[in-house]
């Protein structure tokens, strides 16, 4: 169990990262041109009304004092109140969390279902038609922007074939599953293109290792060697790459949710930026940062579990 001691200290190491993210986010949001009070009240607002709104949300205080208030609320488990929605920011984020989780988890699961068999087939059929076709797929996937791929998916599967809804989130879990197929497939195709190339290269490298030659000399079958030894040892770099790309996926949810009109955190972030809803922007970015940090910690745990030689 000593290999997992890093779990006790890693959160402490990540606190400065989260603090830095909060400072940068606070500064960048305040640097966006526009007055939240004026956007909220409109062009016909009176100076007295503007002053009242600014005082109500602390916008008339110096920036350093606004940041102190933000940190104080954060330490108390609060993220302030939304200027536009007039509700607690945490409650607002919680109401939008479910669609984003569906998108991220579904995309990751689909990408794994694509990546493992395609990489295994390409590695075991190296130089043959299957390998050539899979490499062509992965190369093409790297060049297609997610928003373009999503639009093409809508045109083909929603408008032309009518198999899936154009947009929305659905009502019950089965309806939601139906609505989330295209968004998850859009992200999974782009993500699996990166992972397939990486896993294929790792598999080919591991297949040349000495332990593979020794296993063949002992009379083990190729299938047993591949799935029992080669595949687990090849997964370590791919897991780390997946963790990095999940961070990208969390950020790209802004684009995907906008394309498919999914009422998740990405769409909430876009609306909050345009309306200068400072508390919501800071809250969503912090949640995204925490999710990215958590995914990377989980990747470290899986890496140590799969490869006892690794020490973190």
C-alpha positions, 0 to 999 in steps of 0.5 A: 500500500506504500505505493498509494501514499501519494494520494494523501499528499497530492491534494495538498500539491493541487491547492496552489494550482486551484488557487492560481486558476481562481486568481486568473479566472477572476482577473480575466472575467473582470477584464471583459468589457461591459458592466454587469449592472447595465447589461442586467438593467438595460440601456434605459437604466437610471444611475440610481438603479445601476448604483443599487445593483452594483452595491447589492453584488459588491461590484462597487468595491475594489477588485482586491476586496471583491476577490477576498469576498470570493475566497471567503465565500469559497471557504464557506462552501458558497460561490455567491449569487448569480446576477442574472438568474438571481439564485445561488451559483452552486444550485444553478451549477448543480441543476446543469451538472447532469447533462454535462456528466452524461456527455463526458461519461458517455463520450469516454465510454464510447471512445474506449469501446472504439479505441481498444478493439481498433488498436488491437486489430491494427497492431495484430494486422500491422501492414495489412488493409485493416491496419491501413484503414484504421490509421486512415480513420485516426488521421482523419479524426485528428483533422475534423473540428468537433463543431464541424463533425457535430453539424455533419452528424446532425445533418446525416443522422437527424435531418436526413435519416431522422434517427436521432433528435436534432437538439435537447436533452430529453425527459426520462433516462431513456429519452436522454440516452436517445438525445445524447447518442449524437453528442457523445458519438461526436466527441468519441470519434475525435477522442478515439482517433488520438487514443487509437494512434497512441495505443497502437504504437504502444502495442507494437512496441510491447510486442517486441519486448523480451517477455513476449519472446519468452512467453512464446518460447513457453508455448503460450498462444498469441491471443493469451500473450496479447491480452494477458501481457501486452495489452495491460502493459500498453495501457499505461501511457494511453491512460495518461493520454486519456486523462489529459484529453478528458481535460480537453473534453471538459473544455470542449463541452462548451462547443458541443453543448452549444451545437446540440443545444444541451442545457449543461455547464458548457452552455451555462458558461457561454451565457454567463460570459456574455451576460457578465455573470461573474459568479457563475463564470468563476463557479463553472471554471472552478468546477471544471478545474476540480474535475480535471484535477480529479481525473488526473488523480484517478489516472495516477491511481490506475497507472500505479495499479497497472504498473508496480514499477511506477512510483508517484 
